[in-house]
Amino acid sequence: MEKLAIESWGDFTDLAPGTNWRTVHGLVQVKIALYLGLLLTMTGPALANDTGLATTLHDIRREGGRNCFATHYHYGSSSGLSSAAAAKREAIKSWADFADLEYGSDWAKYGKAAGKSVSCNQSGSGWGCDVAARPCK
């Protein structure tokens, strides 16, 4: 029985003539999906919600059962919104988005933050707020 060599398919170089290529293609797709699933399973714990920068760059102290930045504050702001409540929400989101980007989502929960301050003002273009807080987790 003659063998058909397929240079670009590495694992399938020993396929016989008349092989159903749809089956081979389906098997390749299944194999890729299994490898990706395995890869995601193996790297899951490595995809932590903490970049590791917080403890590398800043002093951390225990406060109320949480680990908090000792002295380093993060800031968020908003402007041009229709209400003070909307401006506050947007400023908090700005704060959390930056903390998440820099340190991971574990540190980006404004509700857990320490030393919070909020200042809101209304201008001709609408409401704006500035928030400051030390991230905690």
FENFEN-V264100 format. One record per backbone hydrogen bond with DSSP energy under -0.5 kcal/mol. CO is the residue of the C=O (numbers start at 1). NH is the residue of the N-H. Records with the same first field share a line. If there is no record, write none. Layout:
# FENFEN-V264100
CO->NH, NH
This chain:
# FENFEN-V264100
2->17
3->5
5->7
6->9
7->10
9->12
10->13
12->15
15->4
16->19
19->21
20->23, 24
21->25
22->26
23->27
24->28
25->29
26->30
27->31
28->32
29->33
30->34
31->35
32->36
33->37
34->38
35->39
36->40
37->41
38->42
39->43
40->44
43->47
44->47
46->48
49->106
52->56
53->57
54->58
59->70
61->68
63->66
66->63, 68
67->137
68->61
71->73
74->133
76->131
81->127
83->87
84->88
85->89
86->90
87->91
88->92
89->93
90->94
91->95
92->96
93->97
94->98
95->99
96->100
97->101
98->102
99->103, 104
100->104
103->51, 52
104->107
105->108
108->110
109->112, 113
110->113
114->134
117->132
119->130
121->128
123->126
126->123
127->81
128->121
129->78
130->119
131->76
132->117
133->74, 135
134->114
135->69
